[in-house]
């Protein structure tokens, strides 16, 4: 399973933050921690606090969120983040810089 990946699309209401392949995604909902790996079962949930993404090099990227929606469908994960870009330019800039490393 080490050679399998997840297609990830992260968006705010205003723009796409990231689209690409990742190894795993970790987050939290009201029931506890979630770890999403390739071939994960399909589901949708509200998530809170932080999203941790492990890129193809194994490096973790931690994204703070107040609230977001995650949808998993056949190795495709969509995360819709509730960030108002006009009010959180510094937060958005820090998030986007992580994906440009």
N, C-alpha and C positions, 0 to 999 in steps of 0.2 A: 504493500500500500504506500510505501515511501515515495514512489514516483507519481502518485496521483495528487491532483491539486483541486482547488475550489476556485470558481470564477466569482470574483467579488465586485460589486458595484456599490459605491457609497455616494449618497447625494444629500444635499440640503434642498430646501425649496427653491433656491436660486441657482445652484450650480452642481456639477459633478465634481466630487472630491477625488475619487480614485476609481479606476476600472482596470482590473487585471487579475492575474493568478496569485493565489496565496496558499500556504500549507494548512493553516488552521485559523479559527476565529474563536475567541473566548469572550463571554459577556455575562451579564447578570439580569435576571428578571425577578418578579416578586416571589417566585418559588425557590430561587437560588441560582447557582452558577451554571452556565451552559458552555460546553465545548463542542464546536462544530468542526468535524473532520470530513475528508472526502467520503462520499457515499452516505452521508447523514440522512436520516429520514426527513421528509418534508414537514415543515411547520411554519407558523408565524407567531410572533410574540412582541410585546413591548419590552424594551430593555432600558436599563438605567445605569448610571454611574460611569462605567468605563468599558471600552471595547479594546481588546488586545488582539492584534493581528500579527501572525507569524508569516513573514515574507518568504520568498523562495530561497533566500540565503539562511533562513532560520532566525533572522533578527526580529525581535518583538517591537511593535509600534503600539503605543498606548494612546488611545484617543478618549479624552474626557467627554461625556455626554450627560445632559440632564435627562433627556428622554429621546428614544428613537424606536423605530419599528424595524424588526428583522424578519425577512422571509427567506426560507430555504426551500429550493425546488430543484431536484436533480443536479446537485453539485453547482448550482447557481445561487449565490447569496446576494440579496439586495438589502442594504441598510439605508433607511431614510432618517436622516438626522434632523432634529429640531434645533437648528442654529439659525438665528437671524444674522445674516452676513453683515448687514449695515451696522449692527450693534456689537458684533463680536469679531471685528477684523483681525485682532491679534490672535484670538483663539483659532480662527480659520487659517491664518497664515502659518501658525505653528503646526497645525494638522497637515496642511499641504506640504510643508517643508519635510516632514517625515517621509513622505512618499517620493520625494525627489532625491533622497540620499542614495 
